[in-house]
């Protein structure tokens, strides 16, 4: 068993064993722990979990969306990535422009009522189709506010200027690798109220030692079953991409949590996952002809020898 997957499965087990029951914003209820850390050596393999299938294409397309500084879900939908749909959809169905059936509390209602779930899927498909084919609709309802990509690439200062944090940190890794300021923050207090979802993975820092690039992520809020496997793979991929551009090997990914929680409607799925035997991690392939992280496309990235157990579906809390 890889150290990376062992660390993740231990997180699941520890929160189940020692976490506290807490209510949450979504009304679903959680088992939660505060303050937890995992360390994953990236040289042992790419940490795409094997005890359930995690889509590398979804991980990679979302990360490239962040890197582009994009905040509109149209790019994601063009790559058949629907992981941000619920938050944009919520803004639409709560607007005056929405004229369809009542979709209030759609996440919880869809879990409890099969007829409503079918209606919800119909409206979600209609929403996605409108985003893809109607420029004006996409501009208004595909936008999520100043979420990750905006803060990474276009942070607004009090002087009206902008900071490209990601480009600056890559420049610093190349020219001042011993700096202790290799940090990118997605948490901008002024912009939080306008975001569809305030950033869960709020800040990351790089560290260069002995020709290896490591990354530590601080995540304020973590859906351990659905979200964390994506977060692990996303920041591992980001570390690999920046190491590739900077001519470095990869070191460790360190994942530090604030509120790490298991939703109460994920308990059965977690039991299934914990009962599975982990397999060997895959290997990441990056197109060697591309030398800049900002030129990467989805076709430049792939994983080899990924042989996971089947996916495990679970409802998302919105």
Residue, then its C-alpha position, 0 to 999 in steps of 0.5 A: x500500500x502506498x504511503x499516500x493512500x494509507x494516509x488518506x484512508x487513515x484520515x477517514x478512519x480517524x475522523x470516524x473514530x474520533x470526530x465530533x457530530x456537528x451541524x453544518x451550513x447545508x443541513x446535512x450534518x457531519x462528523x468533524x475533526x479540527x486540525x489534521x495533517x498528511x504527508x505524501x511523497x510524490x516520488x512514490x507515484x501519482x496520488x490518484x486514489x485507487x480504492x475508488x476511481x477518481x477521474x483524472x480528466x476532471x481533476x486536470x481540467x479543473x486545475x487548468x481552469x484555475x491556472x487560466x484564471x477562469x471563473x466561468x463554468x463554461x470552460x469546464x462544461x466544454x470539457x464535460x466537467x460538471x463538478x461546479x454546476x451545483x453552485x452556479x445552478x443555485x444562483x440561477x434557480x434563486x434568481x428572478x429569471x428562473x421560471x421553472x419548477x421550485x428548486x429550493x433545497x434541491x440538493x437535499x430534496x433530490x436525495x429523498x424524492x426520486x420524482x424530484x431527483x428526475x425533475x432536478x436532473x432535467x433542470x440541470x441539463x437545461x441549465x448546462x445546455x444554456x451555458x454552452x450555447x447562450x453567451x449572454x446566459x453564460x456570462x450571467x449565470x456561468x460566473x461563480x464570482x472571484x473564486x480560485x482562478x481570479x485570486x491566483x492570477x488577478x488579485x486586485x490591490x487597494x491601489x487598483x493594480x493586479x497581482x498574478x500570484x501564480x506567475x510571481x511564485x513560479x518566477x521566485x521558485x526559479x530565481x530565489x528558491x530558498x525564499x520562505x515567501x513562495x505562497x499563493x492565497x485564494x482567501x481574499x476577505x473583500x471578495x468572499x461575499x461575492x463568491x458562489x463558494x468561498x475557497x476551501x483550499x485557501x493557501x498553498x506554499x512551496x518549498x525547494x530543497x535538494x533539487x525537489x519541489x514540495x507543496x503544502x496546502x492549508x484547507x479550511x474546510x474539507x469534504x473528506x469523501x468527495x472533495x479531498x481525493x480531488x484536492x490531493x490529486x489537484x495539488x499533486x498535479x500543480x506541484x508536478x507542473x511547476x517542478x516540470x517548468x522549473x527543472x526540479x524533481x517533486x518532493x512531498x505534498x503536505x495536506x493540512x486541514x482546518x475542519x475535516x468532515x465526513x457528511x452523514x450521508x456518506x457513511x455507507x460509501x466510506x464503509x465500502x471504500x475502507x473495505x477495499x485493498x489499495x493498489x499501486x499508484x499510477x504514473x503521471x505523464x506530462x508532454x515534454x514539448x510544453x515547458x510552461x504551465x500556462x501553455x498546458x492543455x488537457x491533451x498534454x496530461x495523462x496517467x499511466x497504469x491506473x487500475x482503481x476499484x470502481x467509483x463510489x457515488x455519493x450526493x454532494x452537499x451544496 
